[in-house]
Amino acid sequence: MRQFNPPHPGRVLQDFLHGRNISDADQQLGIEPAMLSRILDGAENITPDLAVRLSTALGTSEELWTGMQADFDHSRLRSASII
């Protein structure tokens, strides 16, 4: 059976930012530009703290971001045959 491989939430965040300048977005989120860049590249996870910041800045729910991160993490574990 073919399994769904969800994208990293940072990839989805790129769509939400609609091409905004990273320095504008990181200031709005209260994080360093390098951290935002790592998130957008899929190299940094969405933490609960960041989920709160994203939900406030983007008008989404915290659960959207933490749920996407959990789905992504679970999928990676499944593909690595750990679970």
C-alpha positions as CSV (number, residue, x, y, z in Angstrom):
1,M,0.0,0.0,0.0
2,R,1.3,3.4,-0.9
3,Q,1.7,5.8,2.1
4,F,1.1,9.5,2.3
5,N,4.3,11.4,2.9
6,P,3.2,14.8,4.3
7,P,5.4,17.8,3.6
8,H,7.4,19.5,6.3
9,P,5.3,22.3,7.8
10,G,8.0,24.8,6.7
11,R,7.1,24.0,3.1
12,V,3.5,24.9,3.9
13,L,4.6,28.0,5.7
14,Q,6.1,29.2,2.5
15,D,2.6,29.3,0.9
16,F,1.3,31.2,3.9
17,L,4.0,33.8,3.7
18,H,3.0,34.6,0.1
19,G,6.5,35.6,-1.0
20,R,7.0,38.1,2.0
21,N,10.5,39.2,2.7
22,I,12.1,36.8,5.2
23,S,13.2,39.8,7.4
24,D,9.6,41.1,7.6
25,A,8.3,37.6,8.5
26,D,10.9,36.9,11.1
27,Q,10.3,40.2,12.8
28,Q,6.6,39.5,12.9
29,L,7.2,36.1,14.3
30,G,9.9,37.3,16.7
31,I,12.6,34.8,15.5
32,E,16.0,35.1,13.9
33,P,16.2,35.2,10.1
34,A,18.4,32.1,10.1
35,M,15.9,30.1,12.1
36,L,13.0,31.1,9.7
37,S,15.2,30.1,6.8
38,R,15.9,26.7,8.4
39,I,12.2,26.2,9.0
40,L,11.3,27.1,5.4
41,D,14.0,24.6,4.2
42,G,12.6,21.8,6.4
43,A,15.7,21.7,8.6
44,E,14.0,23.0,11.7
45,N,10.9,21.8,13.4
46,I,7.8,23.7,14.4
47,T,7.9,23.9,18.1
48,P,4.8,24.6,20.3
49,D,6.1,28.1,20.9
50,L,6.5,28.8,17.2
51,A,3.0,27.3,16.6
52,V,1.6,29.9,18.9
53,R,3.5,32.7,17.1
54,L,2.4,31.4,13.7
55,S,-1.2,31.1,14.7
56,T,-1.2,34.7,16.0
57,A,0.7,36.1,13.0
58,L,-1.2,34.2,10.3
59,G,-4.6,33.8,11.8
60,T,-4.4,30.0,11.9
61,S,-4.8,27.6,14.8
62,E,-1.8,26.4,16.8
63,E,-3.0,22.8,16.2
64,L,-2.6,23.3,12.4
65,W,1.1,23.7,12.8
66,T,1.7,21.2,15.6
67,G,-0.5,18.7,13.8
68,M,1.5,19.1,10.6
69,Q,4.7,18.7,12.5
70,A,3.4,15.5,14.2
71,D,2.2,14.1,10.9
72,F,5.6,14.8,9.3
73,D,7.5,13.3,12.2
74,H,5.3,10.2,12.3
75,S,5.7,9.7,8.5
76,R,9.5,9.9,8.8
77,L,9.5,7.4,11.6
78,R,7.3,5.0,9.6
79,S,9.5,5.3,6.5
80,A,12.6,4.6,8.7
81,S,10.8,1.4,9.9
82,I,11.2,2.5,13.5
83,I,7.5,2.0,14.2
